């Protein structure tokens, strides 16, 4: 499959309570992880922007851009983006 540029509408609408709660908890966990490793950072750990990820996934879902329902986590392994994708089906 050939890659193509896709414009995504990132206009913010209120997040559903379940997504907002997950994002809040994930952000707290990332902050705690970063604080615990501030003197010896973990190589390659880059936290995701969870709100941006959710908004992007929502757009992909609404516009039926995905060719199926398989998902590969694109973050650093916390799993929050996968959970958000799961919430969207």
PDB file with SEQRES, HELIX, SHEET and CRYST1 records, atoms N, CA, C and O in Angstrom:
SEQRES   1 A   89  UNK UNK UNK UNK UNK UNK UNK UNK UNK UNK UNK UNK UNK          
SEQRES   2 A   89  UNK UNK UNK UNK UNK UNK UNK UNK UNK UNK UNK UNK UNK          
SEQRES   3 A   89  UNK UNK UNK UNK UNK UNK UNK UNK UNK UNK UNK UNK UNK          
SEQRES   4 A   89  UNK UNK UNK UNK UNK UNK UNK UNK UNK UNK UNK UNK UNK          
SEQRES   5 A   89  UNK UNK UNK UNK UNK UNK UNK UNK UNK UNK UNK UNK UNK          
SEQRES   6 A   89  UNK UNK UNK UNK UNK UNK UNK UNK UNK UNK UNK UNK UNK          
SEQRES   7 A   89  UNK UNK UNK UNK UNK UNK UNK UNK UNK UNK UNK                  
HELIX    1 AA1 UNK A   17  UNK A   36  1                                  20    
HELIX    2 AA2 UNK A   50  UNK A   62  1                                  13    
HELIX    3 AA3 UNK A   80  UNK A   87  1                                   8    
CRYST1    1.000    1.000    1.000  90.00  90.00  90.00 P 1           1          
ATOM      1  N   UNK A   1       0.843  -1.169   0.000  1.00  0.00           N  
ATOM      2  CA  UNK A   1       0.000   0.000   0.000  1.00  0.00           C  
ATOM      3  C   UNK A   1       0.891   1.236   0.000  1.00  0.00           C  
ATOM      4  O   UNK A   1       1.858   1.316   0.757  1.00  0.00           O  
ATOM      5  N   UNK A   2       0.567   2.165  -0.827  1.00  0.00           N  
ATOM      6  CA  UNK A   2       1.321   3.401  -0.938  1.00  0.00           C  
ATOM      7  C   UNK A   2       0.878   4.389   0.154  1.00  0.00           C  
ATOM      8  O   UNK A   2      -0.313   4.521   0.438  1.00  0.00           O  
ATOM      9  N   UNK A   3       1.846   5.071   0.752  1.00  0.00           N  
ATOM     10  CA  UNK A   3       1.513   6.086   1.749  1.00  0.00           C  
ATOM     11  C   UNK A   3       0.935   7.309   1.062  1.00  0.00           C  
ATOM     12  O   UNK A   3       1.289   7.630  -0.072  1.00  0.00           O  
ATOM     13  N   UNK A   4       0.036   7.988   1.769  1.00  0.00           N  
ATOM     14  CA  UNK A   4      -0.515   9.225   1.230  1.00  0.00           C  
ATOM     15  C   UNK A   4      -0.693  10.226   2.354  1.00  0.00           C  
ATOM     16  O   UNK A   4      -0.908   9.858   3.509  1.00  0.00           O  
ATOM     17  N   UNK A   5      -0.602  11.482   2.001  1.00  0.00           N  
ATOM     18  CA  UNK A   5      -0.786  12.555   2.966  1.00  0.00           C  
ATOM     19  C   UNK A   5      -2.276  12.706   3.258  1.00  0.00           C  
ATOM     20  O   UNK A   5      -3.098  12.767   2.344  1.00  0.00           O  
ATOM     21  N   UNK A   6      -2.608  12.765   4.542  1.00  0.00           N  
ATOM     22  CA  UNK A   6      -3.999  12.904   4.956  1.00  0.00           C  
ATOM     23  C   UNK A   6      -4.103  14.103   5.876  1.00  0.00           C  
ATOM     24  O   UNK A   6      -3.371  14.204   6.861  1.00  0.00           O  
ATOM     25  N   UNK A   7      -5.005  15.005   5.559  1.00  0.00           N  
ATOM     26  CA  UNK A   7      -5.242  16.150   6.442  1.00  0.00           C  
ATOM     27  C   UNK A   7      -6.272  15.737   7.482  1.00  0.00           C  
ATOM     28  O   UNK A   7      -7.312  15.162   7.162  1.00  0.00           O  
ATOM     29  N   UNK A   8      -5.955  16.043   8.732  1.00  0.00           N  
ATOM     30  CA  UNK A   8      -6.835  15.674   9.839  1.00  0.00           C  
ATOM     31  C   UNK A   8      -7.351  16.936  10.506  1.00  0.00           C  
ATOM     32  O   UNK A   8      -6.586  17.843  10.831  1.00  0.00           O  
ATOM     33  N   UNK A   9      -8.649  16.977  10.701  1.00  0.00           N  
ATOM     34  CA  UNK A   9      -9.278  18.089  11.398  1.00  0.00           C  
ATOM     35  C   UNK A   9      -9.023  17.913  12.895  1.00  0.00           C  
ATOM     36  O   UNK A   9      -9.563  17.000  13.519  1.00  0.00           O  
ATOM     37  N   UNK A  10      -8.206  18.781  13.459  1.00  0.00           N  
ATOM     38  CA  UNK A  10      -7.844  18.653  14.872  1.00  0.00           C  
ATOM     39  C   UNK A  10      -8.625  19.622  15.755  1.00  0.00           C  
ATOM     40  O   UNK A  10      -8.206  19.939  16.869  1.00  0.00           O  
ATOM     41  N   UNK A  11      -9.759  20.083  15.247  1.00  0.00           N  
ATOM     42  CA  UNK A  11     -10.601  20.958  16.059  1.00  0.00           C  
ATOM     43  C   UNK A  11     -10.992  20.215  17.330  1.00  0.00           C  
ATOM     44  O   UNK A  11     -11.505  19.097  17.280  1.00  0.00           O  
ATOM     45  N   UNK A  12     -10.746  20.840  18.443  1.00  0.00           N  
ATOM     46  CA  UNK A  12     -11.003  20.191  19.731  1.00  0.00           C  
ATOM     47  C   UNK A  12     -12.479  20.254  20.072  1.00  0.00           C  
ATOM     48  O   UNK A  12     -13.095  21.319  20.049  1.00  0.00           O  
ATOM     49  N   UNK A  13     -13.017  19.128  20.377  1.00  0.00           N  
ATOM     50  CA  UNK A  13     -14.350  19.052  20.940  1.00  0.00           C  
ATOM     51  C   UNK A  13     -14.182  18.426  22.315  1.00  0.00           C  
ATOM     52  O   UNK A  13     -13.167  17.779  22.573  1.00  0.00           O  
ATOM     53  N   UNK A  14     -15.130  18.598  23.183  1.00  0.00           N  
ATOM     54  CA  UNK A  14     -14.964  18.020  24.519  1.00  0.00           C  
ATOM     55  C   UNK A  14     -14.713  16.515  24.452  1.00  0.00           C  
ATOM     56  O   UNK A  14     -15.378  15.795  23.707  1.00  0.00           O  
ATOM     57  N   UNK A  15     -13.764  16.060  25.226  1.00  0.00           N  
ATOM     58  CA  UNK A  15     -13.472  14.629  25.284  1.00  0.00           C  
ATOM     59  C   UNK A  15     -14.545  13.916  26.098  1.00  0.00           C  
ATOM     60  O   UNK A  15     -15.026  14.454  27.095  1.00  0.00           O  
ATOM     61  N   UNK A  16     -14.924  12.706  25.680  1.00  0.00           N  
ATOM     62  CA  UNK A  16     -15.839  11.932  26.525  1.00  0.00           C  
ATOM     63  C   UNK A  16     -15.186  11.674  27.882  1.00  0.00           C  
ATOM     64  O   UNK A  16     -13.961  11.618  27.982  1.00  0.00           O  
ATOM     65  N   UNK A  17     -15.989  11.520  28.906  1.00  0.00           N  
ATOM     66  CA  UNK A  17     -15.472  11.332  30.258  1.00  0.00           C  
ATOM     67  C   UNK A  17     -14.490  10.189  30.393  1.00  0.00           C  
ATOM     68  O   UNK A  17     -13.489  10.316  31.097  1.00  0.00           O  
ATOM     69  N   UNK A  18     -14.760   9.061  29.722  1.00  0.00           N  
ATOM     70  CA  UNK A  18     -13.865   7.909  29.834  1.00  0.00           C  
ATOM     71  C   UNK A  18     -12.499   8.211  29.217  1.00  0.00           C  
ATOM     72  O   UNK A  18     -11.464   7.834  29.766  1.00  0.00           O  
ATOM     73  N   UNK A  19     -12.505   8.890  28.078  1.00  0.00           N  
ATOM     74  CA  UNK A  19     -11.233   9.244  27.431  1.00  0.00           C  
ATOM     75  C   UNK A  19     -10.489  10.291  28.267  1.00  0.00           C  
ATOM     76  O   UNK A  19      -9.275  10.194  28.449  1.00  0.00           O  
ATOM     77  N   UNK A  20     -11.208  11.275  28.764  1.00  0.00           N  
ATOM     78  CA  UNK A  20     -10.577  12.308  29.591  1.00  0.00           C  
ATOM     79  C   UNK A  20      -9.966  11.698  30.849  1.00  0.00           C  
ATOM     80  O   UNK A  20      -8.868  12.077  31.257  1.00  0.00           O  
ATOM     81  N   UNK A  21     -10.670  10.764  31.456  1.00  0.00           N  
ATOM     82  CA  UNK A  21     -10.149  10.101  32.656  1.00  0.00           C  
ATOM     83  C   UNK A  21      -8.904   9.285  32.364  1.00  0.00           C  
ATOM     84  O   UNK A  21      -7.940   9.319  33.129  1.00  0.00           O  
ATOM     85  N   UNK A  22      -8.919   8.552  31.263  1.00  0.00           N  
ATOM     86  CA  UNK A  22      -7.751   7.766  30.891  1.00  0.00           C  
ATOM     87  C   UNK A  22      -6.566   8.678  30.589  1.00  0.00           C  
ATOM     88  O   UNK A  22      -5.441   8.391  31.001  1.00  0.00           O  
ATOM     89  N   UNK A  23      -6.808   9.761  29.881  1.00  0.00           N  
ATOM     90  CA  UNK A  23      -5.737  10.708  29.547  1.00  0.00           C  
ATOM     91  C   UNK A  23      -5.158  11.333  30.814  1.00  0.00           C  
ATOM     92  O   UNK A  23      -3.944  11.503  30.925  1.00  0.00           O  
ATOM     93  N   UNK A  24      -6.016  11.673  31.759  1.00  0.00           N  
ATOM     94  CA  UNK A  24      -5.541  12.255  33.016  1.00  0.00           C  
ATOM     95  C   UNK A  24      -4.654  11.265  33.760  1.00  0.00           C  
ATOM     96  O   UNK A  24      -3.571  11.623  34.223  1.00  0.00           O  
ATOM     97  N   UNK A  25      -5.111  10.020  33.874  1.00  0.00           N  
ATOM     98  CA  UNK A  25      -4.335   8.991  34.579  1.00  0.00           C  
ATOM     99  C   UNK A  25      -3.022   8.698  33.855  1.00  0.00           C  
ATOM    100  O   UNK A  25      -1.979   8.569  34.495  1.00  0.00           O  
ATOM    101  N   UNK A  26      -3.067   8.593  32.536  1.00  0.00           N  
ATOM    102  CA  UNK A  26      -1.847   8.314  31.763  1.00  0.00           C  
ATOM    103  C   UNK A  26      -0.840   9.456  31.908  1.00  0.00           C  
ATOM    104  O   UNK A  26       0.361   9.216  32.023  1.00  0.00           O  
ATOM    105  N   UNK A  27      -1.323  10.676  31.902  1.00  0.00           N  
ATOM    106  CA  UNK A  27      -0.439  11.834  32.062  1.00  0.00           C  
ATOM    107  C   UNK A  27       0.226  11.814  33.434  1.00  0.00           C  
ATOM    108  O   UNK A  27       1.416  12.108  33.550  1.00  0.00           O  
ATOM    109  N   UNK A  28      -0.527  11.473  34.469  1.00  0.00           N  
ATOM    110  CA  UNK A  28       0.045  11.367  35.816  1.00  0.00           C  
ATOM    111  C   UNK A  28       1.125  10.284  35.863  1.00  0.00           C  
ATOM    112  O   UNK A  28       2.161  10.462  36.504  1.00  0.00           O  
ATOM    113  N   UNK A  29       0.879   9.177  35.191  1.00  0.00           N  
ATOM    114  CA  UNK A  29       1.860   8.085  35.180  1.00  0.00           C  
ATOM    115  C   UNK A  29       3.122   8.472  34.400  1.00  0.00           C  
ATOM    116  O   UNK A  29       4.235   8.147  34.812  1.00  0.00           O  
ATOM    117  N   UNK A  30       2.943   9.162  33.283  1.00  0.00           N  
ATOM    118  CA  UNK A  30       4.114   9.630  32.515  1.00  0.00           C  
ATOM    119  C   UNK A  30       4.915  10.608  33.355  1.00  0.00           C  
ATOM    120  O   UNK A  30       6.140  10.511  33.420  1.00  0.00           O  
ATOM    121  N   UNK A  31       4.231  11.554  34.002  1.00  0.00           N  
ATOM    122  CA  UNK A  31       4.922  12.537  34.836  1.00  0.00           C  
ATOM    123  C   UNK A  31       5.706  11.847  35.955  1.00  0.00           C  
ATOM    124  O   UNK A  31       6.846  12.219  36.232  1.00  0.00           O  
ATOM    125  N   UNK A  32       5.108  10.859  36.589  1.00  0.00           N  
ATOM    126  CA  UNK A  32       5.783  10.127  37.671  1.00  0.00           C  
ATOM    127  C   UNK A  32       6.987   9.359  37.122  1.00  0.00           C  
ATOM    128  O   UNK A  32       8.040   9.319  37.757  1.00  0.00           O  
ATOM    129  N   UNK A  33       6.834   8.756  35.956  1.00  0.00           N  
ATOM    130  CA  UNK A  33       7.936   8.029  35.325  1.00  0.00           C  
ATOM    131  C   UNK A  33       9.084   8.973  34.993  1.00  0.00           C  
ATOM    132  O   UNK A  33      10.246   8.670  35.264  1.00  0.00           O  
ATOM    133  N   UNK A  34       8.755  10.111  34.410  1.00  0.00           N  
ATOM    134  CA  UNK A  34       9.784  11.085  34.042  1.00  0.00           C  
ATOM    135  C   UNK A  34      10.505  11.608  35.289  1.00  0.00           C  
ATOM    136  O   UNK A  34      11.722  11.793  35.278  1.00  0.00           O  
ATOM    137  N   UNK A  35       9.755  11.842  36.347  1.00  0.00           N  
ATOM    138  CA  UNK A  35      10.346  12.323  37.594  1.00  0.00           C  
ATOM    139  C   UNK A  35      11.271  11.262  38.193  1.00  0.00           C  
ATOM    140  O   UNK A  35      12.360  11.579  38.671  1.00  0.00           O  
ATOM    141  N   UNK A  36      10.836  10.017  38.165  1.00  0.00           N  
ATOM    142  CA  UNK A  36      11.642   8.932  38.728  1.00  0.00           C  
ATOM    143  C   UNK A  36      12.931   8.702  37.948  1.00  0.00           C  
ATOM    144  O   UNK A  36      13.900   8.169  38.490  1.00  0.00           O  
ATOM    145  N   UNK A  37      12.946   9.097  36.695  1.00  0.00           N  
ATOM    146  CA  UNK A  37      14.118   8.862  35.841  1.00  0.00           C  
ATOM    147  C   UNK A  37      14.797  10.159  35.406  1.00  0.00           C  
ATOM    148  O   UNK A  37      15.519  10.177  34.409  1.00  0.00           O  
ATOM    149  N   UNK A  38      14.570  11.233  36.144  1.00  0.00           N  
ATOM    150  CA  UNK A  38      15.133  12.520  35.721  1.00  0.00           C  
ATOM    151  C   UNK A  38      16.666  12.532  35.762  1.00  0.00           C  
ATOM    152  O   UNK A  38      17.295  13.260  34.993  1.00  0.00           O  
ATOM    153  N   UNK A  39      17.266  11.744  36.639  1.00  0.00           N  
ATOM    154  CA  UNK A  39      18.731  11.708  36.722  1.00  0.00           C  
ATOM    155  C   UNK A  39      19.354  10.704  35.755  1.00  0.00           C  
ATOM    156  O   UNK A  39      20.547  10.774  35.460  1.00  0.00           O  
ATOM    157  N   UNK A  40      18.549   9.782  35.270  1.00  0.00           N  
ATOM    158  CA  UNK A  40      19.031   8.807  34.285  1.00  0.00           C  
ATOM    159  C   UNK A  40      17.888   8.502  33.318  1.00  0.00           C  
ATOM    160  O   UNK A  40      17.235   7.464  33.429  1.00  0.00           O  
ATOM    161  N   UNK A  41      17.648   9.412  32.366  1.00  0.00           N  
ATOM    162  CA  UNK A  41      16.523   9.251  31.439  1.00  0.00           C  
ATOM    163  C   UNK A  41      16.587   7.934  30.666  1.00  0.00           C  
ATOM    164  O   UNK A  41      17.666   7.439  30.340  1.00  0.00           O  
ATOM    165  N   UNK A  42      15.427   7.390  30.386  1.00  0.00           N  
ATOM    166  CA  UNK A  42      15.322   6.154  29.614  1.00  0.00           C  
ATOM    167  C   UNK A  42      15.452   6.518  28.141  1.00  0.00           C  
ATOM    168  O   UNK A  42      14.671   7.310  27.615  1.00  0.00           O  
ATOM    169  N   UNK A  43      16.436   5.938  27.490  1.00  0.00           N  
ATOM    170  CA  UNK A  43      16.693   6.241  26.079  1.00  0.00           C  
ATOM    171  C   UNK A  43      15.477   5.878  25.235  1.00  0.00           C  
ATOM    172  O   UNK A  43      14.918   4.789  25.359  1.00  0.00           O  
ATOM    173  N   UNK A  44      15.084   6.798  24.388  1.00  0.00           N  
ATOM    174  CA  UNK A  44      14.000   6.541  23.449  1.00  0.00           C  
ATOM    175  C   UNK A  44      12.601   6.764  23.987  1.00  0.00           C  
ATOM    176  O   UNK A  44      11.632   6.622  23.241  1.00  0.00           O  
ATOM    177  N   UNK A  45      12.465   7.112  25.275  1.00  0.00           N  
ATOM    178  CA  UNK A  45      11.120   7.350  25.811  1.00  0.00           C  
ATOM    179  C   UNK A  45      10.678   8.759  25.446  1.00  0.00           C  
ATOM    180  O   UNK A  45      11.268   9.745  25.888  1.00  0.00           O  
ATOM    181  N   UNK A  46       9.640   8.835  24.638  1.00  0.00           N  
ATOM    182  CA  UNK A  46       9.058  10.118  24.250  1.00  0.00           C  
ATOM    183  C   UNK A  46       7.560  10.012  24.512  1.00  0.00           C  
ATOM    184  O   UNK A  46       6.869   9.260  23.825  1.00  0.00           O  
ATOM    185  N   UNK A  47       7.049  10.748  25.489  1.00  0.00           N  
ATOM    186  CA  UNK A  47       5.624  10.624  25.796  1.00  0.00           C  
ATOM    187  C   UNK A  47       4.759  11.167  24.662  1.00  0.00           C  
ATOM    188  O   UNK A  47       5.129  12.119  23.975  1.00  0.00           O  
ATOM    189  N   UNK A  48       3.616  10.548  24.488  1.00  0.00           N  
ATOM    190  CA  UNK A  48       2.662  10.977  23.462  1.00  0.00           C  
ATOM    191  C   UNK A  48       1.830  12.146  23.971  1.00  0.00           C  
ATOM    192  O   UNK A  48       1.688  12.360  25.175  1.00  0.00           O  
ATOM    193  N   UNK A  49       1.291  12.890  23.023  1.00  0.00           N  
ATOM    194  CA  UNK A  49       0.270  13.887  23.328  1.00  0.00           C  
ATOM    195  C   UNK A  49      -1.053  13.115  23.222  1.00  0.00           C  
ATOM    196  O   UNK A  49      -1.579  12.917  22.127  1.00  0.00           O  
ATOM    197  N   UNK A  50      -1.576  12.690  24.356  1.00  0.00           N  
ATOM    198  CA  UNK A  50      -2.723  11.793  24.359  1.00  0.00           C  
ATOM    199  C   UNK A  50      -3.990  12.433  23.797  1.00  0.00           C  
ATOM    200  O   UNK A  50      -4.781  11.760  23.136  1.00  0.00           O  
ATOM    201  N   UNK A  51      -4.187  13.716  24.053  1.00  0.00           N  
ATOM    202  CA  UNK A  51      -5.365  14.400  23.502  1.00  0.00           C  
ATOM    203  C   UNK A  51      -5.263  14.481  21.985  1.00  0.00           C  
ATOM    204  O   UNK A  51      -6.246  14.243  21.283  1.00  0.00           O  
ATOM    205  N   UNK A  52      -4.092  14.814  21.481  1.00  0.00           N  
ATOM    206  CA  UNK A  52      -3.878  14.855  20.034  1.00  0.00           C  
ATOM    207  C   UNK A  52      -4.058  13.463  19.428  1.00  0.00           C  
ATOM    208  O   UNK A  52      -4.642  13.326  18.352  1.00  0.00           O  
ATOM    209  N   UNK A  53      -3.568  12.449  20.101  1.00  0.00           N  
ATOM    210  CA  UNK A  53      -3.722  11.074  19.611  1.00  0.00           C  
ATOM    211  C   UNK A  53      -5.197  10.700  19.539  1.00  0.00           C  
ATOM    212  O   UNK A  53      -5.646  10.132  18.543  1.00  0.00           O  
ATOM    213  N   UNK A  54      -5.950  11.013  20.585  1.00  0.00           N  
ATOM    214  CA  UNK A  54      -7.378  10.685  20.592  1.00  0.00           C  
ATOM    215  C   UNK A  54      -8.109  11.415  19.470  1.00  0.00           C  
ATOM    216  O   UNK A  54      -8.916  10.821  18.755  1.00  0.00           O  
ATOM    217  N   UNK A  55      -7.819  12.709  19.322  1.00  0.00           N  
ATOM    218  CA  UNK A  55      -8.462  13.503  18.285  1.00  0.00           C  
ATOM    219  C   UNK A  55      -8.141  12.941  16.902  1.00  0.00           C  
ATOM    220  O   UNK A  55      -9.016  12.881  16.038  1.00  0.00           O  
ATOM    221  N   UNK A  56      -6.904  12.535  16.690  1.00  0.00           N  
ATOM    222  CA  UNK A  56      -6.500  11.947  15.408  1.00  0.00           C  
ATOM    223  C   UNK A  56      -7.208  10.621  15.165  1.00  0.00           C  
ATOM    224  O   UNK A  56      -7.707  10.368  14.068  1.00  0.00           O  
ATOM    225  N   UNK A  57      -7.250   9.775  16.195  1.00  0.00           N  
ATOM    226  CA  UNK A  57      -7.928   8.488  16.066  1.00  0.00           C  
ATOM    227  C   UNK A  57      -9.422   8.666  15.800  1.00  0.00           C  
ATOM    228  O   UNK A  57     -10.014   7.921  15.019  1.00  0.00           O  
ATOM    229  N   UNK A  58     -10.014   9.641  16.444  1.00  0.00           N  
ATOM    230  CA  UNK A  58     -11.438   9.919  16.235  1.00  0.00           C  
ATOM    231  C   UNK A  58     -11.688  10.315  14.782  1.00  0.00           C  
ATOM    232  O   UNK A  58     -12.656   9.864  14.169  1.00  0.00           O  
ATOM    233  N   UNK A  59     -10.816  11.156  14.233  1.00  0.00           N  
ATOM    234  CA  UNK A  59     -10.949  11.573  12.836  1.00  0.00           C  
ATOM    235  C   UNK A  59     -10.797  10.364  11.903  1.00  0.00           C  
ATOM    236  O   UNK A  59     -11.563  10.205  10.953  1.00  0.00           O  
ATOM    237  N   UNK A  60      -9.816   9.528  12.180  1.00  0.00           N  
ATOM    238  CA  UNK A  60      -9.594   8.333  11.360  1.00  0.00           C  
ATOM    239  C   UNK A  60     -10.835   7.442  11.393  1.00  0.00           C  
ATOM    240  O   UNK A  60     -11.247   6.900  10.367  1.00  0.00           O  
ATOM    241  N   UNK A  61     -11.419   7.297  12.564  1.00  0.00           N  
ATOM    242  CA  UNK A  61     -12.623   6.468  12.722  1.00  0.00           C  
ATOM    243  C   UNK A  61     -13.810   7.066  11.970  1.00  0.00           C  
ATOM    244  O   UNK A  61     -14.507   6.370  11.232  1.00  0.00           O  
ATOM    245  N   UNK A  62     -14.028   8.366  12.169  1.00  0.00           N  
ATOM    246  CA  UNK A  62     -15.188   9.027  11.555  1.00  0.00           C  
ATOM    247  C   UNK A  62     -15.114   9.059  10.031  1.00  0.00           C  
ATOM    248  O   UNK A  62     -16.137   8.961   9.355  1.00  0.00           O  
ATOM    249  N   UNK A  63     -13.917   9.194   9.499  1.00  0.00           N  
ATOM    250  CA  UNK A  63     -13.757   9.280   8.047  1.00  0.00           C  
ATOM    251  C   UNK A  63     -13.437   7.931   7.417  1.00  0.00           C  
ATOM    252  O   UNK A  63     -13.205   7.846   6.210  1.00  0.00           O  
ATOM    253  N   UNK A  64     -13.424   6.884   8.221  1.00  0.00           N  
ATOM    254  CA  UNK A  64     -13.184   5.516   7.774  1.00  0.00           C  
ATOM    255  C   UNK A  64     -11.877   5.396   6.978  1.00  0.00           C  
ATOM    256  O   UNK A  64     -11.831   4.740   5.937  1.00  0.00           O  
ATOM    257  N   UNK A  65     -10.821   6.040   7.482  1.00  0.00           N  
ATOM    258  CA  UNK A  65      -9.520   5.982   6.830  1.00  0.00           C  
ATOM    259  C   UNK A  65      -8.817   4.648   7.047  1.00  0.00           C  
ATOM    260  O   UNK A  65      -8.011   4.229   6.215  1.00  0.00           O  
ATOM    261  N   UNK A  66      -9.112   3.985   8.144  1.00  0.00           N  
ATOM    262  CA  UNK A  66      -8.450   2.705   8.434  1.00  0.00           C  
ATOM    263  C   UNK A  66      -9.048   1.610   7.562  1.00  0.00           C  
ATOM    264  O   UNK A  66     -10.251   1.600   7.298  1.00  0.00           O  
ATOM    265  N   UNK A  67      -8.204   0.696   7.120  1.00  0.00           N  
ATOM    266  CA  UNK A  67      -8.679  -0.389   6.271  1.00  0.00           C  
ATOM    267  C   UNK A  67      -9.163  -1.592   7.089  1.00  0.00           C  
ATOM    268  O   UNK A  67      -9.618  -2.588   6.525  1.00  0.00           O  
ATOM    269  N   UNK A  68      -9.065  -1.496   8.391  1.00  0.00           N  
ATOM    270  CA  UNK A  68      -9.509  -2.578   9.277  1.00  0.00           C  
ATOM    271  C   UNK A  68      -9.506  -2.094  10.711  1.00  0.00           C  
ATOM    272  O   UNK A  68      -9.477  -0.891  10.969  1.00  0.00           O  
ATOM    273  N   UNK A  69      -9.535  -3.034  11.644  1.00  0.00           N  
ATOM    274  CA  UNK A  69      -9.581  -2.635  13.048  1.00  0.00           C  
ATOM    275  C   UNK A  69      -8.316  -3.007  13.823  1.00  0.00           C  
ATOM    276  O   UNK A  69      -8.303  -2.936  15.051  1.00  0.00           O  
ATOM    277  N   UNK A  70      -7.246  -3.406  13.114  1.00  0.00           N  
ATOM    278  CA  UNK A  70      -5.971  -3.680  13.779  1.00  0.00           C  
ATOM    279  C   UNK A  70      -5.300  -2.359  14.138  1.00  0.00           C  
ATOM    280  O   UNK A  70      -5.445  -1.365  13.427  1.00  0.00           O  
ATOM    281  N   UNK A  71      -4.561  -2.357  15.254  1.00  0.00           N  
ATOM    282  CA  UNK A  71      -3.906  -1.129  15.701  1.00  0.00           C  
ATOM    283  C   UNK A  71      -2.538  -1.461  16.267  1.00  0.00           C  
ATOM    284  O   UNK A  71      -2.376  -2.454  16.975  1.00  0.00           O  
ATOM    285  N   UNK A  72      -1.571  -0.642  15.958  1.00  0.00           N  
ATOM    286  CA  UNK A  72      -0.216  -0.786  16.487  1.00  0.00           C  
ATOM    287  C   UNK A  72       0.097   0.441  17.340  1.00  0.00           C  
ATOM    288  O   UNK A  72       0.038   1.569  16.851  1.00  0.00           O  
ATOM    289  N   UNK A  73       0.425   0.227  18.601  1.00  0.00           N  
ATOM    290  CA  UNK A  73       0.751   1.332  19.506  1.00  0.00           C  
ATOM    291  C   UNK A  73       1.867   2.178  18.904  1.00  0.00           C  
ATOM    292  O   UNK A  73       2.891   1.644  18.479  1.00  0.00           O  
ATOM    293  N   UNK A  74       1.675   3.482  18.867  1.00  0.00           N  
ATOM    294  CA  UNK A  74       2.706   4.356  18.296  1.00  0.00           C  
ATOM    295  C   UNK A  74       3.429   5.147  19.364  1.00  0.00           C  
ATOM    296  O   UNK A  74       4.242   6.011  19.037  1.00  0.00           O  
ATOM    297  N   UNK A  75       3.165   4.884  20.596  1.00  0.00           N  
ATOM    298  CA  UNK A  75       3.831   5.600  21.683  1.00  0.00           C  
ATOM    299  C   UNK A  75       5.033   4.836  22.198  1.00  0.00           C  
ATOM    300  O   UNK A  75       5.573   3.966  21.515  1.00  0.00           O  
ATOM    301  N   UNK A  76       5.440   5.166  23.396  1.00  0.00           N  
ATOM    302  CA  UNK A  76       6.636   4.567  23.988  1.00  0.00           C  
ATOM    303  C   UNK A  76       6.334   3.331  24.807  1.00  0.00           C  
ATOM    304  O   UNK A  76       7.201   2.861  25.543  1.00  0.00           O  
ATOM    305  N   UNK A  77       5.156   2.801  24.704  1.00  0.00           N  
ATOM    306  CA  UNK A  77       4.854   1.550  25.364  1.00  0.00           C  
ATOM    307  C   UNK A  77       3.980   1.644  26.598  1.00  0.00           C  
ATOM    308  O   UNK A  77       3.726   0.620  27.232  1.00  0.00           O  
ATOM    309  N   UNK A  78       3.512   2.814  26.965  1.00  0.00           N  
ATOM    310  CA  UNK A  78       2.614   2.953  28.107  1.00  0.00           C  
ATOM    311  C   UNK A  78       1.278   2.261  27.808  1.00  0.00           C  
ATOM    312  O   UNK A  78       0.627   1.737  28.711  1.00  0.00           O  
ATOM    313  N   UNK A  79       0.887   2.266  26.554  1.00  0.00           N  
ATOM    314  CA  UNK A  79      -0.350   1.601  26.164  1.00  0.00           C  
ATOM    315  C   UNK A  79      -1.571   2.500  26.155  1.00  0.00           C  
ATOM    316  O   UNK A  79      -2.660   2.050  25.799  1.00  0.00           O  
ATOM    317  N   UNK A  80      -1.418   3.758  26.538  1.00  0.00           N  
ATOM    318  CA  UNK A  80      -2.568   4.659  26.620  1.00  0.00           C  
ATOM    319  C   UNK A  80      -3.203   4.908  25.254  1.00  0.00           C  
ATOM    320  O   UNK A  80      -4.428   4.971  25.143  1.00  0.00           O  
ATOM    321  N   UNK A  81      -2.384   5.050  24.219  1.00  0.00           N  
ATOM    322  CA  UNK A  81      -2.934   5.308  22.884  1.00  0.00           C  
ATOM    323  C   UNK A  81      -3.701   4.078  22.399  1.00  0.00           C  
ATOM    324  O   UNK A  81      -4.730   4.210  21.736  1.00  0.00           O  
ATOM    325  N   UNK A  82      -3.207   2.893  22.723  1.00  0.00           N  
ATOM    326  CA  UNK A  82      -3.923   1.670  22.365  1.00  0.00           C  
ATOM    327  C   UNK A  82      -5.264   1.607  23.100  1.00  0.00           C  
ATOM    328  O   UNK A  82      -6.271   1.199  22.521  1.00  0.00           O  
ATOM    329  N   UNK A  83      -5.276   2.005  24.362  1.00  0.00           N  
ATOM    330  CA  UNK A  83      -6.534   2.041  25.116  1.00  0.00           C  
ATOM    331  C   UNK A  83      -7.509   3.032  24.493  1.00  0.00           C  
ATOM    332  O   UNK A  83      -8.700   2.743  24.386  1.00  0.00           O  
ATOM    333  N   UNK A  84      -7.017   4.188  24.083  1.00  0.00           N  
ATOM    334  CA  UNK A  84      -7.869   5.185  23.428  1.00  0.00           C  
ATOM    335  C   UNK A  84      -8.416   4.636  22.114  1.00  0.00           C  
ATOM    336  O   UNK A  84      -9.591   4.829  21.799  1.00  0.00           O  
ATOM    337  N   UNK A  85      -7.564   3.951  21.347  1.00  0.00           N  
ATOM    338  CA  UNK A  85      -8.020   3.338  20.102  1.00  0.00           C  
ATOM    339  C   UNK A  85      -9.095   2.292  20.396  1.00  0.00           C  
ATOM    340  O   UNK A  85     -10.086   2.188  19.673  1.00  0.00           O  
ATOM    341  N   UNK A  86      -8.891   1.528  21.449  1.00  0.00           N  
ATOM    342  CA  UNK A  86      -9.879   0.530  21.843  1.00  0.00           C  
ATOM    343  C   UNK A  86     -11.220   1.154  22.202  1.00  0.00           C  
ATOM    344  O   UNK A  86     -12.271   0.597  21.887  1.00  0.00           O  
ATOM    345  N   UNK A  87     -11.184   2.301  22.855  1.00  0.00           N  
ATOM    346  CA  UNK A  87     -12.417   2.997  23.200  1.00  0.00           C  
ATOM    347  C   UNK A  87     -13.204   3.400  21.947  1.00  0.00           C  
ATOM    348  O   UNK A  87     -14.432   3.485  21.965  1.00  0.00           O  
ATOM    349  N   UNK A  88     -12.467   3.645  20.866  1.00  0.00           N  
ATOM    350  CA  UNK A  88     -13.105   4.061  19.620  1.00  0.00           C  
ATOM    351  C   UNK A  88     -13.459   2.880  18.719  1.00  0.00           C  
ATOM    352  O   UNK A  88     -14.024   3.061  17.640  1.00  0.00           O  
ATOM    353  N   UNK A  89     -13.127   1.686  19.163  1.00  0.00           N  
ATOM    354  CA  UNK A  89     -13.471   0.489  18.397  1.00  0.00           C  
ATOM    355  C   UNK A  89     -12.468   0.156  17.335  1.00  0.00           C  
ATOM    356  O   UNK A  89     -12.635  -0.828  16.616  1.00  0.00           O  
TER     357      UNK A  89                                                      
END                                                                             
